[in-house]
């Protein structure tokens, strides 16, 4: 009978892991209070932000880019630091809270009372483009708890990718998310 010896397997596991190459993960930075954000008053005292809906290539851990011919490609060794839909939802929640001063949280709503409105963002395109910009397009919806007075709007935002590599793409994604929060606050929350 063969017995498994975990200590003998460790060097083999370490050797196999080393052969896989280095994987780099990139995030959009640590959450900070941004004093440069505009202040926009919200008609809602509290907002629940639903998980952002992304196209399949953008929902992947791999950072996507579009070449001049329109092909979207990814690199298995450069990954987002967090699951993209979760990261964008949390960023959007933070920005909306800072911009409006409302109580804002990502779903599931963590408080006992219900949110006064739900913000739902559906992204159709989110990619680092060959023109040196990070693009996001889609639609947002604001649904009040009362059921009346809902709003929606289209967005098409581009932010320059300043520098090279995945870190520059991550910074441009954060800037695009901030611009989206400002657009939602002005167009859907006033």
Wavefront OBJ file of the C-alpha trace (Angstrom):
o trace
v 0.000 0.000 0.000
v 1.290 3.431 -0.967
v 1.166 6.233 1.604
v 1.179 9.933 0.833
v 3.941 11.912 2.473
v 3.096 15.625 2.418
v 6.592 16.818 3.328
v 8.112 14.991 0.354
v 5.586 16.613 -1.985
v 6.456 20.209 -1.003
v 9.631 20.474 -3.118
v 7.739 19.082 -6.125
v 4.917 21.609 -5.677
v 7.412 24.466 -5.302
v 9.227 23.416 -8.476
v 6.004 23.206 -10.480
v 4.872 26.607 -9.207
v 8.175 28.208 -10.216
v 7.742 26.973 -13.795
v 4.466 28.867 -14.182
v 6.069 32.314 -14.449
v 5.263 35.487 -12.606
v 1.739 36.807 -12.473
v 1.289 40.507 -11.750
v -1.941 41.921 -10.314
v -3.000 45.545 -10.668
v -5.593 47.501 -8.727
v -6.781 51.051 -9.030
v -5.231 52.145 -5.764
v -6.148 52.293 -2.120
v -9.456 53.949 -1.227
v -8.884 57.515 -0.126
v -11.093 60.509 0.549
v -10.822 62.607 -2.603
v -11.154 66.315 -1.780
v -11.228 67.232 -5.489
v -14.530 65.476 -6.177
v -17.420 67.841 -6.924
v -20.302 67.977 -4.461
v -23.712 67.182 -5.957
v -26.772 67.091 -3.754
v -28.819 63.920 -4.061
v -32.577 63.661 -3.783
v -31.971 60.302 -2.052
v -30.529 60.014 1.456
v -29.305 56.468 0.842
v -28.243 54.456 -2.219
v -27.652 50.776 -2.832
v -25.297 50.132 -5.751
v -25.980 46.835 -7.502
v -23.022 44.833 -8.738
v -21.828 46.385 -11.988
v -22.636 44.229 -15.020
v -19.646 43.746 -17.359
v -19.132 42.068 -20.742
v -17.430 38.666 -20.429
v -13.977 39.837 -21.545
v -14.042 42.717 -19.019
v -15.337 40.492 -16.204
v -12.275 38.273 -16.554
v -9.328 38.641 -14.183
v -7.126 39.268 -17.224
v -6.686 42.905 -18.273
v -8.147 43.361 -21.763
v -6.906 45.639 -24.529
v -8.154 46.297 -28.064
v -5.674 46.533 -30.939
v -5.934 48.837 -33.961
v -7.767 46.115 -35.886
v -10.477 45.839 -33.208
v -9.380 42.517 -31.693
v -9.667 42.325 -27.912
v -6.808 40.403 -26.325
v -5.661 39.581 -22.805
v -2.402 38.595 -21.181
v -2.553 35.732 -18.677
v 0.310 37.211 -16.636
v -1.273 40.644 -16.007
v -4.402 40.425 -13.902
v -6.720 42.735 -12.009
v -6.035 42.688 -8.267
v -9.729 42.084 -7.530
v -12.641 40.639 -9.483
v -13.464 43.525 -11.883
v -17.230 43.771 -11.245
v -16.716 43.754 -7.467
v -13.882 46.301 -7.624
v -15.826 48.700 -9.859
v -18.954 48.375 -7.713
v -17.021 49.245 -4.557
v -15.229 52.156 -6.267
v -18.483 53.506 -7.674
v -20.122 53.253 -4.227
v -17.258 55.136 -2.602
v -17.273 57.898 -5.223
v -21.069 58.302 -5.096
v -20.923 58.590 -1.319
v -18.181 61.218 -1.472
v -19.904 63.205 -4.220
v -23.421 63.206 -2.735
v -22.859 62.858 0.987
v -25.586 60.176 0.979
v -25.299 56.855 2.772
v -24.052 54.553 -0.031
v -23.239 50.856 0.033
v -22.714 48.108 -2.499
v -25.216 45.269 -2.541
v -26.233 43.481 -0.441
v -27.578 46.430 1.531
v -25.984 46.119 4.998
v -28.415 48.282 6.989
v -31.761 47.410 8.612
v -33.738 50.073 6.738
v -34.028 49.926 2.962
v -32.074 52.205 0.658
v -34.035 55.147 -0.740
v -32.900 54.194 -4.256
v -30.974 51.527 -6.152
v -28.276 52.352 -8.723
v -27.804 49.712 -11.428
v -24.935 50.076 -13.949
v -24.670 47.901 -17.058
v -21.433 48.274 -19.003
v -21.403 47.227 -22.652
v -17.754 48.001 -23.449
v -14.793 48.425 -21.081
v -11.347 48.212 -22.599
v -7.935 49.806 -22.980
v -7.953 50.945 -26.606
v -5.167 51.205 -29.161
v -5.755 54.989 -29.279
v -4.248 55.290 -25.785
v -7.568 55.695 -23.953
v -9.571 53.582 -21.554
v -13.214 53.421 -22.698
v -16.396 52.484 -20.878
v -19.857 52.660 -22.417
v -23.233 51.530 -21.187
v -26.318 52.609 -19.300
v -27.214 53.363 -15.679
v -30.557 53.180 -13.894
v -31.704 54.827 -10.668
v -34.759 53.155 -9.141
v -36.321 54.860 -6.102
v -37.750 52.651 -3.356
v -41.080 54.436 -3.853
v -41.267 53.003 -7.366
v -41.864 56.418 -8.941
v -39.498 58.862 -10.606
v -36.858 56.420 -11.803
v -34.171 57.715 -14.128
v -31.755 56.258 -16.610
v -28.961 57.539 -18.765
v -26.416 56.453 -21.328
v -22.703 56.974 -20.839
v -19.664 56.842 -23.095
v -16.527 57.855 -21.242
v -12.850 57.869 -22.202
v -9.853 58.533 -20.008
v -6.275 58.832 -21.271
v -3.886 56.040 -20.348
v -0.909 57.981 -19.033
v 2.217 55.840 -19.273
v 2.708 52.244 -20.276
v 1.582 48.933 -18.898
v -1.153 47.541 -16.738
v -0.610 50.026 -13.896
v -1.435 52.892 -16.274
v -4.535 51.014 -17.469
v -5.667 50.508 -13.852
v -5.260 54.238 -13.138
v -7.294 55.096 -16.255
v -10.039 52.652 -15.176
v -10.215 54.387 -11.778
v -10.501 57.784 -13.512
v -13.281 56.434 -15.757
v -15.159 55.061 -12.734
v -14.872 58.440 -11.022
v -16.205 60.207 -14.148
v -19.089 57.712 -14.268
v -19.970 58.434 -10.624
v -20.034 62.157 -11.379
v -22.307 61.592 -14.398
v -24.705 59.398 -12.397
v -24.820 61.953 -9.559
v -25.611 64.833 -11.922
v -27.979 62.997 -14.258
v -29.709 60.478 -12.024
v -29.603 61.602 -8.409
v -30.576 65.278 -8.398
l 1 2 3 4 5 6 7 8 9 10 11 12 13 14 15 16 17 18 19 20 21 22 23 24 25 26 27 28 29 30 31 32 33 34 35 36 37 38 39 40 41 42 43 44 45 46 47 48 49 50 51 52 53 54 55 56 57 58 59 60 61 62 63 64 65 66 67 68 69 70 71 72 73 74 75 76 77 78 79 80 81 82 83 84 85 86 87 88 89 90 91 92 93 94 95 96 97 98 99 100 101 102 103 104 105 106 107 108 109 110 111 112 113 114 115 116 117 118 119 120 121 122 123 124 125 126 127 128 129 130 131 132 133 134 135 136 137 138 139 140 141 142 143 144 145 146 147 148 149 150 151 152 153 154 155 156 157 158 159 160 161 162 163 164 165 166 167 168 169 170 171 172 173 174 175 176 177 178 179 180 181 182 183 184 185 186 187 188 189 190
